[in-house]
């Protein structure tokens, strides 16, 4: 009798547990998303349960950013219809994104959906694609000759960049070629740099450039691609300290990698030398000026100054300099630690050896108006005083 009672209680317990499990089971059905680039993300699907819900939340985790917790309202049938406003809370273009749902029941139990992932890719274009082990290429417009030129330019650009800064390339690097600078800027949200034609997100291994198919396309590829690939390599060396490196170093190295350098750099630099309008390199430790003329001078000076450092200290010296910044030293202290010379001392050498800058002559040209002014004031004053002194002597 006792055995029968025990068996009955055990069976009842199993049935009770099974019933409770059926009550608390949550089904996540047909969960999905839709991207309207630059405007919104639309999350959809259905969450079904036999137990009353307390709350539902969507967890949104873009690469390199904090996870957002967004309350979700279900309709009477348990359907999800959540719109995330990208104009209010924008995501970086081409960011990998993870999301999942968490359901809390009124009983206190919780249930979490599988983790879903998507790439926040610019879907305004019907991208043509070509993939290799090292690169994933995508371009919006262009014939077969364009794609061949793009593939060849990528390989040549990588060689040029590695010759200056040997570093391991993260693979694959994703390269998107826009048909215009304006469309590229709208994707990368570069309102602060309206003159930019290319952009790199080194932490994600993403490059955006703007090339219009035509006779100048190959030259533009050979300028923009090595420049942006160099930024990827710089990040590989500096890691999370990348943004602590001086702008003149980051952009100067990238400009030196260009297979087809910007012809405006030399013109702008020579004009600044002739008119004695060079800015101190310390002015480019943080950022370049926003306006085009100031930005061009920043690129021109940084390119020439970095070429001077490369020729004098080699790739090993540049790596040493970057590692000093990686250690946390500031703009001027990093130069002193790497080269045992101050930034100003190296800048003076650069001006003299690379630019033919005569410091003594420049000082005289800047000072002679003051000498002339002093002459014009002192001489008449002396001539007016001289007769008075003579009269006193006669007395």
Secondary structure as UniProt FT lines:
FT   HELIX           2..24
FT   STRAND          26..36
FT   TURN            37..39
FT   STRAND          40..49
FT   STRAND          53..62
FT   TURN            63..64
FT   STRAND          68..72
FT   TURN            76..77
FT   STRAND          79..85
FT   TURN            86..88
FT   TURN            93..94
FT   STRAND          95..105
FT   TURN            106..107
FT   STRAND          110..112
FT   STRAND          116..120
FT   TURN            123..124
FT   STRAND          128..131
FT   STRAND          135..139
FT   HELIX           144..164
FT   STRAND          173..178
FT   HELIX           181..188
FT   TURN            191..192
FT   TURN            194..195
FT   STRAND          198..201
FT   TURN            202..205
FT   STRAND          206..210
FT   TURN            215..216
FT   HELIX           217..238
FT   HELIX           239..244
FT   HELIX           247..257
FT   HELIX           263..274
FT   TURN            275..276
FT   HELIX           281..284
FT   HELIX           292..326
FT   TURN            327..328
FT   HELIX           331..339
FT   HELIX           343..353
FT   TURN            354..355
FT   HELIX           359..394
//
